[in-house]
Amino acid sequence: MSNPLYQEIFLKIKKLIYDGEYEINNFLPTEAKLQEIFGASRTTIRKAIKLLSDGGYVQVRQGCGIKVLDFSYTQNLSYVTSVTETLRKKGYDVMTKSIFIDVIQANERHAKRLGIEVGKDIFRIQRVQNANNVPIAKMENYINVDLAPGLERTVRKTFSLYKTLEQDYNIHIDSAMDTIAAKTADFTEAELLDIQIGAALLVIRRIEMSAGKPVSYSKTIVRADRYQLEITTSGRRYS
């Protein structure tokens, strides 16, 4: 079964935005011109535009037109920051779509990354993060319960691990080691992030440290169509 025409037009315009045919901060053609381009009614075009607006790709400005928004979020890896902090600094309303925290026993992988013994109690924090009501990332954080007693009581819709550690436990993340990979969304990830199965994702595995000691380990799966990473380098090593 084919998609309704307005969904097809939505997907075509979205691809044109991704490809740079409709540039960020510029305006889409008028509704009348879009009707002509896609051979569709005014109602169909408006439904497609609403999907684009709901997804954060465009903003309808009365009397001005349909502006293409900067739909991607860039995290600079030259200093320690988080996905949540990156989104908020760009002015997005960041809320936790869902969150669950429990205590598990550290396996070998957790123990190695956190510098603790296998079997030690650790907090596991699982959450899905929204930016302007659009699901962006699925996050998992692991932290030694001894470092943050009562952490489960801090759970809230605006939860930020870094901010909580700083304000409630006087723990300041000052360095991190990241491993970044690419993958495609499986069924569960697609459902949680409201994307198609097989969509591109970035996987960021991070060991967060304070004063040279591991504090937490995180795994963040983030939508590659909405998020990018930026790193600044200097100097050159010759072989």
N, C-alpha and C positions, 0 to 999 in steps of 0.2 A: 504494500500500500504506500503510495507517494504522500509526501508531506503536503499540507495546505499551501496554497500559493504564497501567502504572506510569510510562512516559515522559510520557503525557498528563497524569497527575496531577502529576508533577514540574513540568511546564510551567505548569499551572494554579496550583499553589502558589507557584511562582517569580513569576508575574505578580501574585498577591495580595500578595506581599512587596514587589515594586516599587511597587504601587499604594498601599501603606501600610495595607492591610487587616490584615495581620499585621505589627505594628510591630517595629522593631529593638529588641533587648534584652527583648522580651516572648516569650511561649511560644506555640507552635502549639497547636491543640487536641490532645487526647490521641489516641493511635493508634485507640482505639475510636471516638472522635468522628469522626476522619478517615475511618474505614471507613464510618460512617453517612453522612457528607457526600458521599463520592464513590462509594458503593455498591460498594466493593471489598473484597477479602479482606485479612487481616492481612499476609500475605506480600507482596501487591502494594503495600500502603501502605509497608511496610518497605523495599522496593526503591526506591520514590519518595523516601523520606526519605534513603536512602543516597546517591542522586544529589544531593540538596540538600546533604548533608553534605560530599560529595566536592568540590562546587563552592564551598564556603565560605559557603553561605547560612544554614545552621543548624548547631547543635551539639547532639548527643544527650547529655543529662546523666542518668545512671542515678539513678532515684529522684526526679528533678526534672521532667523533660520534655524537650521539643525547643525549644531557645532560638534565636530569630532573631538572626543575627549582623549586625554592621555590615559589609556586603559591599563598600562603596565606599571609595575612597581619595581624600583631598582634598589637593591641592597648593596651598599659599598662594603667590600670585604677588607678595606684598608684599616678598619678599626672594628672593635667589637660592638655589634648591635644585633638586635633580633628582628624577626619578621614583623612582630607586633609593633616595635618601636619604629621601624621603617615606614610602615603604613600610617601610623599616627603622625609622624613628622611631615608626611605628604598631605596631611589634612583629612584623611579618611576616618570615618566613624568605625572604629574597630570594636567588635563585640564577639564574644564566644558563643558560637551556635550551640555547642554541646560540650560538656566537660565531665570527666569522671576521674577520680583519684582513689587509688587503693595502695595497699602495701603488699609487696611480693618479696621473694627471696632472690638475691642477686645470683644470676648464673655466671658462667665463666666470662662471657663477653662483658656483662655489666661490671663484674668485679675488676676486670683488667682496666676498663676505662675509668672507673671511679677510684681505683687504688684501694679496694677493700677486699675482705675475704669472701669467698664463694659462700652463699647461704645467708649473708647479712641482710637484714631488713632494709628495703629501699622503697621510697615512694615512686609510684608510676602515675604520671599525670597524662591523660589522653584528652585531646580536645580538637574541635574543628573551629577554625578562626574565620570570621566574616569581615569583609571590608565593604562598607556601604551596602550591607545586606547580601553581598555576593560571597559565597564560600571560596576561600583562597587557599587554605592550607590545613592539612591534618598533621597534628603535632603529638609527639610522645617525648616526655621528659622523665629522667630517672635521677633521683637524688638520695643520698644517705639520710635515713630518718634522724640520725643523731645531729645532723647539721641544721635541720629545720623542724624541730618538734612542733606538733600542732599545725603543720602546713595544710592539712585537710580542711581546717576551719577558715582558710583564706579564699576558698573557692568562690568565685563570683563571675558574673557575666563580663566584667572588664579585667579578668585575671591576666596579669603579666608576671611571669616567673622572675625575671630580672629585677623588676621593681619591688616585688614582694621580698625577695632575698635582701635587697638593699635596705628597705624601710623597716622590715620586721625582724631581720636577723643580722643586720650590719655585715652582710657578705656582698662584696663588690666584685663582679666578674670583670677581670682586667685583661684576660687573654683567652684565646680559643684556638682549637685546631679543627679545621673543617675538612671533610671529604665530600666531594660533590659528584653525583652520578645522574644519569638520565634513565627513565623507565617509562612504560606506558601504563595507563590506568587499568586496573582490573575492575571487576564488577563492584566490589565494595567501595573502592576509591572513587569510582565514577558516581555512585549513588551519594556518597558523602559530600563530594565537591561539585555535584550538579554538572557533570561533563559527560562526554561520550566515552564508552569503553574503548581503550586504545589511544586516548588523548595523551599528549606529551606531558610528562611531569618531571620536575627536578627533585632529587633526593639529597638533602643536606644532613649529613651526620656530623655532630659537633661534640667535642669535649670542651666544656667551659671550665675555666680555672680562675682561682683567686690566689694571689701571692705564690704562684707556681704550683699550687695543689689542685687536683681535680675537685670540682664542686658538683657538677652535674653532667649527664650525658643526654643528648637529644637527637631525635630523628624527626626531621620535618619533610613532609611530602607536599610540594607546592605546585600549583598550576603553572606550567611553562608558558601558557598563553597570556598570563597576567603578571608574571614576576620574572625578573632577570637579575643577574648578579654582576657586579662591577668590581674590578680590582685594579689598583694602581701599583705599578712596579717601578723600580729605579735601579740603575746599575746594570752591568752585563757581565756574566761569567763566561770566560772563554775556555774551551776545552784544549 
